[in-house]
Amino acid sequence: MAIMISFMKGGKDMIETFDLAAAANGGSGNILGLILPFVLMFVIFYFLLIRPQQKKQKTRNAMLSALSKGDKVVTIGGLHGTIVEITDDIVVLKVNDVTKLTFDRNSISHSVSTDA
């Protein structure tokens, strides 16, 4: 049962509705009604944020594990080079005829395709 109360506040009519059923229950309400919005928010966050990030990370790890000698790559700093030596954690890039630079394998941003 709802009760509507009208009163003046600051020169404006204000109408308030009070739900007597919620007041009779002590205002506790249904626990499912409280938890359901949080569950829905988690599901939405999972499909919009967490799952795409996991797919992106899986693709990146596959790219890093597929690197081999002779691949042309770009580092996260924008440096272009060709891999001349590669280990589990270290990549040595040849950036010109005489310059070789050592990088962490995770500093490789992407591989450059030679098809273009």
Contact map, one row per residue, 1 for C-alpha under 8 A:
11100000000000000011100000000000000000000000000000000000000000000000000000000000000000000000000000000000000000000000
11110000000000001111100000000000000000000000000000000000000000000000000000000000000000000000000000000000000000000000
11111000000000001111000000000000000000000000000000000000000000000000000000000000000000000000000000000000000000000000
01111100000000111100000000000000000000000000000000000000000000000000000000000000000000000000000000000000000000000000
00111110000000111000000000000000000000000000000000000000000000000000000000000000000000000000000000000000000000000000
00011111000011110000000000000000000000000000000000000000000000000000000000000000000000000000000000000000000000000000
00001111100011100000000000000000000000000000000000000000000000000000000000000000000000000000000000000000000000000000
00000111111111000000000000000000000000000000000000000000000000000000000000000000000000000000000000000000000000000000
00000011111111000000000000000000000000000000000000000000000000000000000000000000000000000000000000000000000000000000
00000001111100000000000000000000000000000000000000000000000000000000000000000000000000000000000000000000000000000000
00000001111110000000000000000000000000000000000000000000000000000000000000000000000000000000000000000000000000000000
00000001111111000000000000000000000000000000000000000000000000000000000000000000000000000000000000000000000000000000
00000111101111100000000000000000000000000000000000000000000000000000000000000000000000000000000000000000000000000000
00000111100111110000000000000000000000000000000000000000000000000000000000000000000000000000000000000000000000000000
00011110000011111000000000000000000000000000000000000000000000000000000000000000000000000000000000000000000000000000
00011100000001111100000000000000000000000000000000000000000000000000000000000000000000000000000000000000000000000000
01111000000000111110000000000000000000000000000000000000000000000000000000000000000000000000000000000000000000000000
01110000000000011111000000000000000000000000000000000000000000000000000000000000000000000000000000000000000000000000
11100000000000001111111000000000000000000000000000000000000000000000000000000000000000000000000000000000000000000000
11100000000000000111111100000000000000000000000000000000000000000000000000000000000000000000000000000000000000000000
11000000000000000011111110000000000000000000000000000000000000000000000000000000000000000000000000000000000000000000
00000000000000000011111111111000000000000000000000000000000000000000000000000000000000000000000000000000000000000000
00000000000000000011111111100000000000000000000000000000000000000000000000000000000000000000000000000000000000000000
00000000000000000001111111100000000000000000000000000000000000000000000000000000000000000000000000000000000000000000
00000000000000000000111111111000000000000000000000000000000000000000000000000000000000000000000000000000000000000000
00000000000000000000011111110000000000000000000000000000000000000000000000000000000000000000000000000000000000000000
00000000000000000000011111111000000000000000000000000000000000000000000000000000000000000000000000000000000000000000
00000000000000000000010011111110000000000000000000000000000000000000000000000000000000000000000000000000000000000000
00000000000000000000010010111110100000000000000000000000000000000000000000000000000000000000000000000000000000000000
00000000000000000000000000011111110000000000000000000000000000000000000000000000000000000000000000000000000000000000
00000000000000000000000000011111111000000000000000000000000000000000000000000000000000000000000000000000000000000000
00000000000000000000000000000111111100000000000000000000000000000000000000000000000000000000000000000000000000000000
00000000000000000000000000001111111110000000000000000000000000000000000000000000000000000000000000000000000000000000
00000000000000000000000000000111111111000000000000000000000000000000000000000000000000000000000000000000000000000000
00000000000000000000000000000011111111100000000000000000000000000000000000000000000000000000000000000000000000000000
00000000000000000000000000000001111111110000000000000000000000000000000000000000000000000000000000000000000000000000
00000000000000000000000000000000111111111000000000000000000000000000000000000000000000000000000000000000000000000000
00000000000000000000000000000000011111111100000000000000000000000000000000000000000000000000000000000000000000000000
00000000000000000000000000000000001111111110000000000000000000000000000000000000000000000000000000000000000000000000
00000000000000000000000000000000000111111111000000000000000000000000000000000000000000000000000000000000000000000000
00000000000000000000000000000000000011111111100000000000000000000000000000000000000000000000000000000000000000000000
00000000000000000000000000000000000001111111110000000000000000000000000000000000000000000000000000000000000000000000
00000000000000000000000000000000000000111111111000000000000000000000000000000000000000000000000000000000000000000000
00000000000000000000000000000000000000011111111100000000000000000000000000000000000000000000000000000000000000000000
00000000000000000000000000000000000000001111111111000000000000000000000000000000000000000000000000000000000000000000
00000000000000000000000000000000000000000111111111100000000000000000000000000000000000000000000000000000000000000000
00000000000000000000000000000000000000000011111111110000000000000000000000000000000000000000000000000000000000000000
00000000000000000000000000000000000000000001111111110000000000000000000000000000000000000000000000000000000000000000
00000000000000000000000000000000000000000000111111111000000000000000000000000000000000000000000000000000000000000000
00000000000000000000000000000000000000000000111111111100000000000000000000000000000000000000000000000000000000000000
00000000000000000000000000000000000000000000011111111110000000000000000000000000000000000000000000000000000000000000
00000000000000000000000000000000000000000000001111111111000000000000000000000000000000000000000000000000000000000000
00000000000000000000000000000000000000000000000011111111100000000000000000000000000000000000000000000000000000000000
00000000000000000000000000000000000000000000000001111111110000000000000000000000000000000000000000000000000000000000
00000000000000000000000000000000000000000000000000111111111000000000000000000000000000000000000000000000000000000000
00000000000000000000000000000000000000000000000000011111111100000000000000000000000000000000000000000000000000000000
00000000000000000000000000000000000000000000000000001111111110000000000000000000000000000000000000000000000000000000
00000000000000000000000000000000000000000000000000000111111111000000000000000000000000000000000000000000000000000000
00000000000000000000000000000000000000000000000000000011111111100000000000000000000000000000000000000000000000000000
00000000000000000000000000000000000000000000000000000001111111110000000000000000000000000000000000000000000000000000
00000000000000000000000000000000000000000000000000000000111111111000000000000000000000000000000000000000000000000000
00000000000000000000000000000000000000000000000000000000011111111100000000000000000000000000000000000000000000000000
00000000000000000000000000000000000000000000000000000000001111111110000000000000000000000000000000000000000001100000
00000000000000000000000000000000000000000000000000000000000111111110000000000000000000000000000000000000110100000000
00000000000000000000000000000000000000000000000000000000000011111110000000000000000000000000000000000000000000000000
00000000000000000000000000000000000000000000000000000000000001111111000000000000000000000000000000000000000000000000
00000000000000000000000000000000000000000000000000000000000000111111101000000000000000000000000000000000000000000000
00000000000000000000000000000000000000000000000000000000000000000111111000000000001001000000000000000000000000000000
00000000000000000000000000000000000000000000000000000000000000000011111000000000011111000000000000000000000000000000
00000000000000000000000000000000000000000000000000000000000000000001111100000000011100000000000000000000000000000000
00000000000000000000000000000000000000000000000000000000000000000011111110000000011000000000000000000000000000110000
00000000000000000000000000000000000000000000000000000000000000000000011111000001111000000000000000000000000000111100
00000000000000000000000000000000000000000000000000000000000000000000001111100001111000000000000000000000000111110000
00000000000000000000000000000000000000000000000000000000000000000000000111111111100000000000000000000000000111110000
00000000000000000000000000000000000000000000000000000000000000000000000011111111000000000000000000000000001111000000
00000000000000000000000000000000000000000000000000000000000000000000000001111110000000000000000000000000001110000000
00000000000000000000000000000000000000000000000000000000000000000000000001111110000000000000000000000000000000000000
00000000000000000000000000000000000000000000000000000000000000000000000001111111000000000000000000000000000000000000
00000000000000000000000000000000000000000000000000000000000000000000000001111111100000000000001000000000000000000000
00000000000000000000000000000000000000000000000000000000000000000000000111100111110000000000001000000000000000000000
00000000000000000000000000000000000000000000000000000000000000000000000111000011111000000000111100000000000000000000
00000000000000000000000000000000000000000000000000000000000000000000111110000001111100000000111000000000000000000000
00000000000000000000000000000000000000000000000000000000000000000001111110000000111111000011110000000000000000000000
00000000000000000000000000000000000000000000000000000000000000000000110000000000011111000011110000000000000000000000
00000000000000000000000000000000000000000000000000000000000000000000100000000000001111100011100000000000000000000000
00000000000000000000000000000000000000000000000000000000000000000001100000000000001111111111000000000000000000000000
00000000000000000000000000000000000000000000000000000000000000000000000000000000000011111110000000000000000000000000
00000000000000000000000000000000000000000000000000000000000000000000000000000000000001111100000000000000100000000000
00000000000000000000000000000000000000000000000000000000000000000000000000000000000001111110000000000001110000000000
00000000000000000000000000000000000000000000000000000000000000000000000000000000000001111111000000000111100000000000
00000000000000000000000000000000000000000000000000000000000000000000000000000000001111101111100000000111100000000000
00000000000000000000000000000000000000000000000000000000000000000000000000000000001111000111110000011110000000000000
00000000000000000000000000000000000000000000000000000000000000000000000000000000111110000011111000011110000000000000
00000000000000000000000000000000000000000000000000000000000000000000000000000000111100000001111111111000000000000000
00000000000000000000000000000000000000000000000000000000000000000000000000000011110000000000111111111000000000000000
00000000000000000000000000000000000000000000000000000000000000000000000000000000100000000000011111110000000000000000
00000000000000000000000000000000000000000000000000000000000000000000000000000000000000000000011111100000000000000000
00000000000000000000000000000000000000000000000000000000000000000000000000000000000000000000011111110000000000000000
00000000000000000000000000000000000000000000000000000000000000000000000000000000000000000000011111111000000000000000
00000000000000000000000000000000000000000000000000000000000000000000000000000000000000000001111101111100000000000000
00000000000000000000000000000000000000000000000000000000000000000000000000000000000000000001111000111110000000000000
00000000000000000000000000000000000000000000000000000000000000000000000000000000000000000111100000011111000000000000
00000000000000000000000000000000000000000000000000000000000000000000000000000000000000000111100000001111101000000000
00000000000000000000000000000000000000000000000000000000000000000000000000000000000000001110000000000111111100000000
00000000000000000000000000000000000000000000000000000000000000010000000000000000000000011110000000000011111100000000
00000000000000000000000000000000000000000000000000000000000000010000000000000000000000001000000000000001111110000000
00000000000000000000000000000000000000000000000000000000000000000000000000110000000000000000000000000011111110000000
00000000000000000000000000000000000000000000000000000000000000010000000011110000000000000000000000000001111111100000
00000000000000000000000000000000000000000000000000000000000000000000000011110000000000000000000000000000011111100000
00000000000000000000000000000000000000000000000000000000000000100000000011100000000000000000000000000000000111110000
00000000000000000000000000000000000000000000000000000000000000100000001111000000000000000000000000000000000111111000
00000000000000000000000000000000000000000000000000000000000000000000001111000000000000000000000000000000000001111100
00000000000000000000000000000000000000000000000000000000000000000000000100000000000000000000000000000000000000111111
00000000000000000000000000000000000000000000000000000000000000000000000100000000000000000000000000000000000000011111
00000000000000000000000000000000000000000000000000000000000000000000000000000000000000000000000000000000000000001111
00000000000000000000000000000000000000000000000000000000000000000000000000000000000000000000000000000000000000001111
